[in-house]
Amino acid sequence: MRKVVLSEYDSPFGLLRLAASEKGVHALALRESRRDFMTAVAKAYPDADLAWAEAATTKPGAALVRWLDAYFAGKRPGLASVPLAPAGTAFQSAVWKALARIPFGALATYGEIAGRVDAGGARAVGQAVGANPLPILIPCHRVVAADGKLGGFSCGVDVKAKLLRLEGFAVDLARGRVKAAGR
């Protein structure tokens, strides 16, 4: 049985809930209660021993905290230092790997991601993006609709807008549109 440490991180956007083991970071959630988060992690990892503790209890958890500190300070931390271990289907994993390659300050459309993973279409990609258990780390907030509209986000469109602004984008939340700053 694997031990999965559940912890909390105080971000500028609210309390993040984190799940990590020695294998890697499994989940990150915003706007989810402790109980709901623990239930979701238990469902994804039914054989795991879950315990609330400091994130630094595991090496991946400590690396995640350093990454989040840098990210929210406006830096461009690379993901290489944070081992990721999300649970998902082969298709979801392929989509999440494609998302992880979208660099800080760049956007991609659902259709572009579909082309990168040889998916049947943007709709299937949208479902995999919505199931991403590691928002922010696996940057699903950088995926927009083909017409430039923000689209959805598991943590809320307002948080998506804040994350994109942190990365230098101009976001018109009233119109639901995003563009690179200065363009």
C-alpha positions in Angstrom: 0.0 0.0 0.0 1.4 3.4 -1.0 1.2 6.4 1.3 -0.3 9.5 -0.3 0.2 12.7 1.7 -2.6 15.3 1.4 -1.7 18.9 2.2 -2.7 22.5 1.7 -0.9 25.4 0.0 -2.0 29.0 0.6 -1.9 30.6 -2.9 -2.9 34.1 -4.1 -6.1 32.5 -5.5 -7.1 30.6 -2.4 -6.2 27.4 -0.6 -4.8 24.7 -2.9 -5.2 21.0 -1.9 -2.3 18.8 -2.9 -1.7 15.0 -3.0 1.7 13.5 -3.4 3.6 10.3 -2.7 7.2 9.3 -3.2 6.2 8.4 -6.8 5.1 11.9 -7.6 2.4 14.6 -7.4 -1.0 13.0 -8.0 -3.6 15.8 -7.6 -4.0 19.6 -7.1 -7.4 21.2 -6.5 -8.7 24.7 -5.8 -12.2 25.4 -4.5 -12.6 21.9 -3.3 -13.4 21.0 0.3 -10.9 18.8 2.2 -13.6 16.1 2.3 -14.3 16.2 -1.4 -10.6 16.3 -2.2 -9.9 13.3 0.0 -12.8 11.4 -1.6 -11.5 12.2 -5.1 -8.0 11.1 -4.3 -9.3 7.9 -2.6 -11.3 7.1 -5.7 -8.3 7.6 -8.0 -6.0 5.6 -5.6 -8.1 3.0 -3.8 -5.2 1.1 -2.4 -3.4 4.2 -1.0 -3.1 5.1 2.6 -4.1 8.7 2.8 -2.9 11.1 5.5 -2.9 14.9 5.9 0.6 16.3 6.6 3.0 18.9 5.4 3.7 18.8 1.6 7.4 18.6 2.3 6.9 15.1 3.9 7.6 13.7 0.4 10.3 14.9 -2.0 7.8 15.4 -4.8 5.6 17.4 -2.4 8.5 19.6 -1.4 9.4 20.1 -5.1 5.8 21.1 -5.8 5.8 23.7 -3.1 9.0 25.3 -4.5 7.5 25.2 -8.0 4.3 26.9 -6.7 6.2 29.5 -4.8 8.2 30.4 -8.0 5.1 30.3 -10.2 3.0 32.6 -8.1 6.0 35.0 -7.8 5.7 35.4 -11.6 8.7 33.3 -12.5 8.7 30.6 -15.2 9.5 27.4 -13.3 10.1 24.3 -15.4 8.3 21.1 -14.6 11.4 18.9 -14.8 11.9 19.3 -11.1 8.4 18.1 -10.1 7.7 14.5 -10.8 4.0 14.2 -11.9 2.0 11.0 -11.4 -1.6 11.7 -12.3 -4.0 8.8 -12.6 -5.8 8.6 -16.0 -6.5 6.6 -19.1 -3.9 6.3 -21.9 -5.8 8.9 -23.9 -6.0 11.3 -21.0 -2.3 10.8 -20.2 -1.4 11.6 -23.9 -3.5 14.8 -23.7 -2.0 15.8 -20.4 1.5 15.3 -21.8 0.6 17.6 -24.7 -0.7 20.2 -22.3 2.5 20.0 -20.2 4.4 21.1 -23.3 2.5 24.4 -23.7 5.1 26.9 -22.4 4.5 29.7 -20.0 3.2 32.7 -21.9 1.8 30.6 -24.8 -1.7 29.3 -25.7 -3.1 26.4 -27.6 -6.5 25.5 -28.9 -8.4 22.3 -28.2 -8.1 21.5 -31.9 -4.3 22.0 -31.9 -4.0 19.6 -28.9 -6.2 17.1 -30.8 -3.8 17.3 -33.7 -0.8 16.7 -31.4 -2.3 13.5 -29.9 -4.0 12.2 -33.0 -7.3 12.4 -31.3 -10.7 12.2 -33.0 -11.5 15.8 -32.3 -11.5 18.8 -30.0 -14.5 17.6 -28.0 -12.7 14.4 -26.8 -9.6 16.6 -25.9 -11.9 18.9 -24.0 -13.1 16.1 -21.9 -9.6 15.0 -21.1 -8.6 18.6 -20.4 -11.5 18.8 -18.0 -10.4 15.7 -16.2 -6.9 17.0 -15.6 -6.1 16.3 -11.9 -3.2 18.8 -11.9 -4.5 22.1 -13.1 -1.8 24.9 -13.0 1.0 22.3 -13.2 -0.4 20.6 -16.3 -1.5 24.0 -17.7 -5.0 23.4 -19.0 -5.6 27.1 -18.3 -3.5 27.8 -21.5 -6.1 26.0 -23.7 -8.6 28.2 -25.4 -11.4 27.8 -28.0 -10.5 28.2 -31.7 -12.3 31.6 -31.7 -10.1 32.9 -28.9 -12.7 32.5 -26.2 -11.5 31.4 -22.8 -13.6 28.3 -22.6 -14.1 26.5 -19.3 -11.7 25.7 -16.4 -12.2 23.2 -13.6 -11.3 25.9 -11.0 -13.5 28.5 -12.5 -13.1 30.9 -15.5 -12.2 33.7 -13.1 -9.2 31.7 -11.8 -8.3 30.9 -15.5 -8.3 34.6 -16.2 -6.1 35.3 -13.2 -3.6 32.6 -14.1 -3.4 33.9 -17.7 -2.9 37.5 -16.5 -0.1 36.2 -14.2 1.5 34.8 -17.3 1.3 38.1 -19.2 -2.0 37.8 -21.1 -4.6 40.5 -21.5 -7.9 39.0 -20.5 -11.3 40.5 -21.1 -13.4 38.5 -18.7 -16.6 40.3 -19.7 -16.2 39.2 -23.3 -14.5 35.9 -22.4 -11.5 36.6 -24.6 -7.8 36.4 -24.2 -4.8 37.8 -26.2 -1.1 38.2 -25.7 -0.3 41.4 -23.8 0.6 44.2 -26.1 -1.2 42.8 -29.1 
